[in-house]
Structure formats: C-alpha cells, structure tokens
Amino acid sequence: MTIKTGERLPEANLTQMTAEGPRPVSTQDFFKGRTVALFAVPGAFTPTCSARHLPGYKDNLSALTDKGVDAVACVSVNDAFVMGAWAEANGLNGNDDIVMLADGNGAFTKSLGLELDASGFGMGVRSQRYSMLVKDGVVEKLNVEQGGEFKVSAAEFLIEQL
C-alpha cells in the first residue's frame, strides 16, 4: 500500500556516505522537527536522474529554502558508495545542501509502497521516481511519476506547491 499525504513516514535506516565512511541515518531522526524536500530516483548515474532530476534540485536549492524547506534529500535504492560517488560527480561531495541517502536493500522504498520492478532493464527492484514534502516526519505533498515520465517529481513542480 502506497503512503499517502497526512501519514507519518515509516521508521527505517538509510545510509549517507561521509568522509569517515558510510553513516547510518534514521528516518525518525532525519525528518524530526524540520521541513524536508525528498526526491527519489530509480538509480544514481542513470540518464534522466543525472541529466535532469538531481540538477533540478541542485539549481533550485535557494528557491526551496526561500519557501521554507530546511533540507533537501535524495533517496535511491543504491548503496552508500554509489550515492557518494554520484554526489561527488555532481559537485555535492562534502556538501549537505542535498543529502544523498542510500536505501541499499530497498526496505524504506518498500515500506512506502513506492518500489519499481526494473528487472526488465537488469536493475532489479528500485524506487519509483517521486518527490515529497515532509514536515516533522509527516507527508504533506506526494508526487509520484507515471512510468517513464519526468514531470511531477521535478524541483520546479514541488516549488509550485509550496
């Protein structure tokens, strides 16, 4: 069952790559007491994710913070090393403006009901492409893309909703 607006995010452990190595991140702690723009991609380094999705959030950080967003985070069913390398390749290494969160086993994604079977592309189970606005752990806005599209999960779309 897919999470809905007004519902609290499930408790899960994600991983963030740091200079000291992978660091566990509790969703309960990460989202507590702040407004977070969270977006999910099917995979780091994949074409749309790298060319449009992540750059859109990077380019619109100030617009998001101007609208009251305290943090921007990207989650993907990749390991922390891949997410760290993707952050570095996009000039985000050591920069917490966009927090790159690895959902290596897809447990968080599955608990949201937003998994995607990409086995036909040799990628296994991944995340659907989406954006959400989370306030103090509660989903305020949820925008899930239809298969193959890139519209409602874009930074610009989320900004219009704020």
N, C-alpha and C positions, 0 to 999 in steps of 0.2 A: 504494500500500500504506500503510495506516494505521500510524503509530508505535505501539509497544507499551511497556508498563511494562518497565523494565530497559534500554531503549535510550537512547542519548545524543541530545539534541536536535540537529538539523542546524544547521550554521553558516549564518547568514543576517543580513542587515542590516535592522533595523527603524528607525523614526524616532520621536523624542519631541519634542514641542513644548516649548520653553523660552522664557524671557523674551527671549533673544537670537535666537530663531527655531528652525526645525527642526534637530535634532541627531541624527546617525546613532548607532544603538545596535547593537553587535554582540551576537548571542545568546551567542557564546562568552564575551565579557567580562561580560555582564549576569548570566548564571547561574553563573559560576565562583565556587566556594567558598562558596556560600550556599544556603539553602532558600527557594524561591520558590513562592508560590501563584499560578498563572497561570490566568486565565479568559479565554475568548474569546466574543465576541458577534457576531452576524451584522451588526450595524450600530449605530453611535452614534446616539442620538436615536430609535431605533425603540422601539415601546411596551414590550415585555417587558424589553428591555435597560435602558431608562431608569427604568421603574417598579419593577422587582424585582431584576434581576441586579446592576447596579452598586451600588444602595443596599444590597443584602445584604452585599456585601463591605465597603462603607464602614461599615456598622453593626457589623460583626463583626471589624474590624481588631484590636482588643485580644485577642479570643478566638483569632485566628490567631497573633498574636505570642506569646501565652501558651503556645501549643502548639509553639513553636519555629520559626515562619515568620519569616524575615528581611525579606522583601519580598513585596508583593502587586502583581501587574501584570495589566493588561487589554490584550488584543490584539484588533484588528479590522481588516478589510480596508476601511479608510478612510484618507484622507490625514491628515498630522500636524495640519493646520489644523482639520479636523473634530474630531479627537480632543482637540485643545487647547480648542476651544470647548465640547465636551461636558464636559471636566474642569472648566472654568470654570463652566458651568451647574450643575454638581453640587458646587460649593464645593471643588474639588480644585486650582484654579489655583495653581501655585507650591508645591503640596503633593506631596511624593514618597511619601506614605503608600500611594497607589495610583498606580503608574507607568502612564501611558497610552501604549501602543505602537502606532504605526500600521504596518500591513502593506499599504501603498498599492497595490502590484501583486499582492498575494496570494501572493508567492513563498514566504514562510515557511509559510503555511497549506497551500499545495500540497505543499511538501516534507514536511509532517506527514501528508499524505493526509486532511486534515480540511476540504477545501473543500466548498462547498454551492452548487449551481446555483440561484440565486434569480431567474433570468431571468423566470420566470413572474410575478414581483412587480415587474419592472422594475429589479431591483437588481444584475443580473449575477452574477458569481461572488463569493461571500462565504465566511465561515468558518462551520462548524457551531458550535453552542453547546456548549462543554465547559469542564471545569475539570481542572487537573492540578497535582500537587505535583512539583516538580523540585528535586532535591538535587545540587548541583555539576554541573549540566547533564544529569543522568540522570533520566528519568521514573520516579517512584516510584508515583504514582497517576494514573489517567486515567479520567475520567468524561465520556462523550460522550452527549449527549441524543439521544433518538429525535425524529424530525421533529415540530415543533410543541410539544414538551414543555418544561417547565422544572422539573426535579427534581434530577437528579444533578450538575448544574453549579452549583447554588446553594452559597453560602458555608457554610450550615449543614450540608449534606451532606458537604462536604470536611472541615469541622471534626470531624465524627463519625469520619472515617477517620484522624485524626491521633492 
